[in-house]
Amino acid sequence: MHARTDAVYCTKSCRQAAHRAKVGGVASIPATVAVHLRLAYADPPYPGLARRHYETHPDYAGEVDHHELLERLQLYDGWALSTSATALPFVVSIADEVCRRPFRVAAWVRGGRPHPHARLRSTWEPVIFSGGRDRRGNQVDDSLVGPTPRRRTTLPTAVVGAKPPLFCSWVFDLLGAEVGDTLDDLYPGSGIVGRTWDWYVGRDPARPDLNHVLPFDDD
């Protein structure tokens, strides 16, 4: 079966995950402050892996300059950056140098992936985050267990390393996102981060005809 070019969901499980992101988001919670934040999420090719996974992509530009990237992230009110456990010391050393605000490292425990040679399998990925909003009374764990990602070959925009919607919602929670904030996805890839953001704040990319009636729409 061939995937539709206008598909929003690749499978039933993807559609269910989107629904969980929507239900668990902040769309139904009135904003507690009048200040709207500019947020950013970056999921670049991890250091040392760009050529292996993305050399055939039309926008491939070699290794990502993480120093420049982290400097760019300082322009936002809050940001999060995904990287690998192996690259974490390298990325943190740059963050120590350029970050203007304190940052923390959260953990996504995604489970192991089959590997034909490695003795140790990597089962988690760090997320470095800083700034954002302290939503009093809304506690967020600095670790997320699951879901285990899998390659969604039926999704037309699928790329290696695409994050599941539940992960995206967790990152938004780490930043204390609220309705009215904006989010820049600096490495859109499959586009799932942007679509989950829409679900999170109450916009449904599957039903654009209804979005104009939402009371928190900025358009």
Sequence and secondary structure as in RCSB ss.txt:
>XXXX:A:sequence
MHARTDAVYCTKSCRQAAHRAKVGGVASIPATVAVHLRLAYADPPYPGLARRHYETHPDYAGEVDHHELLERLQL
YDGWALSTSATALPFVVSIADEVCRRPFRVAAWVRGGRPHPHARLRSTWEPVIFSGGRDRRGNQVDDSLVGPTPR
RRTTLPTAVVGAKPPLFCSWVFDLLGAEVGDTLDDLYPGSGIVGRTWDWYVGRDPARPDLNHVLPFDDD
>XXXX:A:secstr
    TT S SSHHHHHHHHHHHHTSSTTS  S S   EEEEE    TT HHHHHTTSTT  SS  HHHHHHHHTT
SSEEEEE  TTTHHHHHHHHHHH SS EEEEEEE      SS SS   EEEEEEEE    TT    SEEE     
  TTSTT  TT   HHHHHHHHHHTT  TT EEEESS TTSHHHHHHHHHHT  TT TTTGGG TT   
